Amino acid sequence: CPDDSNPLQADSDAGIQGMRAYWKFEEGTGLVAYDIIDNSDGPITSADWAPPEGWCITPGNPVDCIDKPPVNGALWFKGAQRSDITFLDNSGNMAITGKNISVEVWVYGNSAIDNYSPQWSTIAIKSSYACERDPVTGEVIQCHWYDDGYGLYYQPGEDGGDGHMAFFINDYQVNKAYSAAFTKDEWHHVVGTYDGVDIKIYVDGVEGTSEPYTEDIVDAQFPEYFSISGT
């Protein structure tokens, strides 16, 4: 249960009605992250559970220590390795189309996050990243590189400076909203929204840019996964 005296935890389960999925990361052990809404459970690949008091990536080195999670559980995605939770969306529960969506996360980016990818690091995403091939000849018909679906990702800063969180609809390079500078080595609450009029993003309640957009969300087909990761 949330600690109601802590404003970061109070009402953390509020608004649960209407959610497609909700992963609390409170299990603490095991290799599966459980969805409390509709059984969209997913296997954990190369990620560690956080102890309640927080933990140090390099024991004895305070620079690499991560504070206690602001909610009741957390996973450390190791970034440089293949580290994620990938949900095969057999039920179509995460196949969100139309013109309304919100994606919400608590995230802690340590000082190494800029080293994981020179371009971006995915956070929570359902978008195509594969090539269609002719089933007979094997020739490539068309490739998709995050040009559909939706997702939250981290954009590294220049010369080691603070980067930005971004939220996109249908094309990560074009239809996106950016947060203000995303400070590392602390917890942040991040929400990406789309209402059929604007794509928006909020970090700790502060609104970033707003991108006008009116098209329906195109469901990702290649592959049919929803992924939570730090890579």
Stockholm file with secondary structure:
# STOCKHOLM 1.0

chainA/1-231         CPDDSNPLQADSDAGIQGMRAYWKFEEGTGLVAYDIIDNSDGPITSADWAPPEGWCITPGNPVDCIDKPPVNGALWFKGAQRSDITFLDNSGNMAITGKNISVEVWVYGNSAIDNYSPQWSTIAIKSSYACERDPVTGEVIQCHWYDDGYGLYYQPGEDGGDGHMAFFINDYQVNKAYSAAFTKDEWHHVVGTYDGVDIKIYVDGVEGTSEPYTEDIVDAQFPEYFSISGT
#=GR chainA/1-231 SS CCCTTSTTTTTTTTTCTTCSCCBCCCCCSSSEECBTTTCCCEEEESEEECCTTCEESSTTCGGGEECCCSSSCCEEECSSSCCEEEEECTTCTTCCCBTCEEEEEEEECCTTHHHHCSSCEEEEEECCEEEEECTTTCCEEEEEESCSSEEEEEECCGGGCCEEEEEEESCTTTSEEEEEEECSSSEEEEEEEECSSEEEEEETTEEEEEEECCSCBCCCCSSCEEEEECC
#=GC SS_cons         CCCTTSTTTTTTTTTCTTCSCCBCCCCCSSSEECBTTTCCCEEEESEEECCTTCEESSTTCGGGEECCCSSSCCEEECSSSCCEEEEECTTCTTCCCBTCEEEEEEEECCTTHHHHCSSCEEEEEECCEEEEECTTTCCEEEEEESCSSEEEEEECCGGGCCEEEEEEESCTTTSEEEEEEECSSSEEEEEEEECSSEEEEEETTEEEEEEECCSCBCCCCSSCEEEEECC
//
